[in-house]
Amino acid sequence: MHFRPLHDRVVVRRIEAEEKTSGGIIIPDTAREKPQEGEVVAVGQGVRNESGALVELSVEAGDRILFGKWSGTEVKIDGEDLLIMKESDILGVIDKAKPLKQAA
């Protein structure tokens, strides 16, 4: 990709949700909600604080993130649908640790 976001902007690729429910029902494209989970593709350099120092972003390329339903601007770069959003639109980073088992 030949695109570099500016300042505190982040380029995100949506991670597509499952096409079936846990009960095996197939969800058609028209009824499926857009996923709110994605992978960071590129990040900007950061923003300058009041004293002029550069503050780097908390996310980096390759991070899996959660973002708000209406966050970002949809763009097509090199034929791929991506989102460009500010770092403040990101709700959190999904760690790669295994989920805790629920007690029965």
Secondary structure, DSSP 8 states (H G I E B T S, - for coil): ------TTEEEEEE----SB-TTS-B--TTT----SEEEEEEE---EE-TTS-EE--S--TT-EEEE-TT-SEEEEETTEEEEEEEGGGEEEEE--S-------
